[in-house]
């Protein structure tokens, strides 16, 4: 009984919303007619769906279309890949042409390799990573940082929102006239500010921090669109990390890309 009452309430609410939208369209001059039959039909359809009496609604082929879309796999071309920065990469000078000279949407760090660096090396790499994160946040394209073990198996993922405090640090200096140079921060002053950010605190010990506080939800690369969407929705994720058959990091996909894929397929 309670379920029926809930279904009726939801049906009435949904029907009211539809009618309000149609009424608004009429006020705008659209040639839309609202008959009692259409109102009853809408109410009946909403009730059948919300009550669970029908599992699929086949009007206009929507159900078949949705089922077809939901069974599709995530296309590799839609993934954001990131080379995992292992020991070799972390020990090399990172120039503009290599890794962090341009914004990176996903940065993947080998936590085991990072722990092998001395304090100065960690500081240098933190600064370079910070600049990349800063630039990516400014462009609106940054997705987050993934921490892996030496086998490239994910330990934890930090979404971009975790690093927004990095934007308060003047990592990318604007061009200033000579009379203003005395007001710019020195490298030591910038580093002092950077050390207070979530990024620098995390990179003190990325593996331990990721194990304790980072997101640990990822799926196989063969997952379906439906499972991917359900996972990001139920866990309030902005980014979904995918792994291969050996549980090694394979790529990441933004929630927006998943939704756009579903909508794009639906309206074709």
Secondary structure, 3 states (H helix, E strand, C coil): CHHHHHHHHHHHHHHHHHHHHHHHHHHCCCCCCCCHHHHHHHHHHHHHHHHCCCCCCCHHHHHHHHHHHHCCECCHHHCECCCEECHHHHCCCCCCCCCCCCCCCEEEEEHHHHHCCCHHHHHHHHHHHHHHHHHHHHHCCCCEEEEECCCCEEEEEEEHHHHHHHHHCCCCCCCCCHHHHHHCCCHHHHHHHHCCCHHHHHHCCHHHHHHHHCECCEEECCCEHHHHHHHHHHCCCCEEEEECCCCEEEEEEEHHHHHHHHHHHHCC
